[in-house]
Amino acid sequence: MTSVRFPWIDHLKALGIFLVVAGHCGLSNEQHRWIYAFHMPLFFMISGFLLSPGAMDVSTRTFFMRRVWKLVKLYVLFGLLGAAVYCYVFRHDHAFAENVGGRLWSLVYGSASEHTARDLYPMALWFFPGLITGLLITFAVWKIPSAWARLGTMTAVVVTGFQMTDWALPWELESGCLAAGFLTLGHGARITDWNDFLRWAERRPALVVAAAALPLGSWLAVLNVNGLDLGMARIGNPMLAIPACGLLLLSMTIIAMNLPAWMLSGAVAAATILIFPTHQLLFPYADRVATKLGVANAGLPGCPSWYAWIKASAIVAATTVAHATYLRAKSARRAATATA
């Protein structure tokens, strides 16, 4: 199967992963609400869009092995890494057996919706079980023969997800219900005849629409005091959250489609699989360096927003370089093996 690459998807993924890191850096409430208004819906829509036409027309076993099994393995891999780091960092606060037992149970339960023994702290891994559950729900709903019945069922699934705020269900079931809605939107865009939209998006009127939608969506997002948070299955004020999310997604997509392909954007997009599950492990070390350099407070409370954005940029850059170095070394080994 030939894979199709969309440069504008790289732009959106790079933006999304940068906002993920920045959103965990202790920004002001307004900036935090703006980021959470659309950054996780953006990721889930991209995941749905990257499901190729015909991806749903396979058996359950085939879909699981092609689309889900890799995510399960990555979840376990990074979960064990996070568990090991957690047990080391908090080795003086809890007994070793308690630390190990709690971390392993958290991985099996697969929820990060509240800070309890089931929490995956300090690894922000809820995205993996949320995406896995969302993919399985989307696949199940897609098997309904009638398009209208699929639409009604998916709407009910999403509404139900928002009714389970902070329930901390196993394998992020509440977040998976919400993810399924955005996965469906993204996949629906992929399988429909969207060439007309592409041609429109690359014209000047589309940029005018994006220029108007971006500040309007940002304003609505900031007004939504409780904020949209898919990880917590929280929507706040739907009259603000829904249009804010839609306007921001539309504006960012139009802007991304009008940007030329960029190697840096592609490198960050490729490194998302590493940046997402490891960025919080780097926070303590970044803060320690910043404190020694005198650019941050010792306890870090009250640090200005510019520090959070610089920290996010540094962590994304460092992880991207590490991922690119790994890929280059892997390619060199393959070349050497083929030559031998």
Secondary structure, 3 states (H helix, E strand, C coil): CCCCCCHHHHHHHHHHHHHHHHHCCCCCHHHHHHHHCCHHHHHHHHHHHCCCCCCCCCCHHHHHHHHHHHHHHHHHHHHHHHHHHHHHHCCCCCCHHHHHHHHHHHHHHCCCCCCCCCCCCCCCCCHHHHHHHHHHHHHHHHCCCCHHHHHHHHHHHHHHHHCCCCCCCHHHHHHHHHHHHHHHHHHHHHHCCCHHHHHHHCCHHHHHHHHHHHHHHHHHHHHCCCCCEHHHCECCCHHHHHHHHHHHHHHHHHHHHCCCCCHHHHHHHHCHHHHHHHHHHHHHHHHHHHHHHCCCCCCCCCCCHHHHHHHHHHHHHHHHHHHHHHHHHHHHHHHHHHHC
